[in-house]
Amino acid sequence: MADIAAIFHWPLAALEALELPELLGWRRRAVDRFNRMWGKGDR
């Protein structure tokens, strides 16, 4: 949850409303965005 909140600035209530598969999908997007922002290689 912290990865999603840090990258996308979502409030806790929005994160708590997500089902686990959706939460995991958004976490993957957050990690990918972080890596693009900071020039990191693949995961």
MODELLER restraints for C-alpha pairs under 7 A, 6 or more apart:
rsr = mdl.restraints
at = mdl.atoms
rsr.add(forms.Gaussian(group=physical.xy_distance, feature=features.Distance(at['CA:1:A'], at['CA:15:A']), mean=6.78, stdev=0.5))
rsr.add(forms.Gaussian(group=physical.xy_distance, feature=features.Distance(at['CA:3:A'], at['CA:27:A']), mean=6.32, stdev=0.5))
rsr.add(forms.Gaussian(group=physical.xy_distance, feature=features.Distance(at['CA:3:A'], at['CA:30:A']), mean=6.21, stdev=0.5))
rsr.add(forms.Gaussian(group=physical.xy_distance, feature=features.Distance(at['CA:4:A'], at['CA:10:A']), mean=6.99, stdev=0.5))
rsr.add(forms.Gaussian(group=physical.xy_distance, feature=features.Distance(at['CA:4:A'], at['CA:26:A']), mean=6.64, stdev=0.5))
rsr.add(forms.Gaussian(group=physical.xy_distance, feature=features.Distance(at['CA:4:A'], at['CA:27:A']), mean=5.55, stdev=0.5))
rsr.add(forms.Gaussian(group=physical.xy_distance, feature=features.Distance(at['CA:4:A'], at['CA:30:A']), mean=5.45, stdev=0.5))
rsr.add(forms.Gaussian(group=physical.xy_distance, feature=features.Distance(at['CA:5:A'], at['CA:11:A']), mean=6.66, stdev=0.5))
rsr.add(forms.Gaussian(group=physical.xy_distance, feature=features.Distance(at['CA:7:A'], at['CA:30:A']), mean=5.90, stdev=0.5))
rsr.add(forms.Gaussian(group=physical.xy_distance, feature=features.Distance(at['CA:35:A'], at['CA:41:A']), mean=6.74, stdev=0.5))
